[in-house]
Amino acid sequence: MDFNEIHNMNCIEGVKQIPDDSVVGLVITDPPFAIEFMAKRNNYNRKAARDFRNSDGSPRKEKVLLDLEKIDRELRYFSEF
């Protein structure tokens, strides 16, 4: 993968092309969060903080974020629902 360029591609596929421990300044992605969330009446009163946690209460990370962490251990991310 060439660096210092903008790549318009599937982030999950693109991240796989970046070597481990590369120096990456910025990745902008819009992964399909909560794709399994079903629009049913009993789901409307649910809180995102509860839905996006692992069984131990820690924040759940989508696979693409875990893949990005292998590139940059100082990863910071922001999500908004």
Secondary structure, DSSP 8 states (H G I E B T S, - for coil): --SSS---S-HHHHHHTS-TT-----------TTTT----GGGTT--HHHHTB-TTSSB---HHHHHHHTT-TT-------
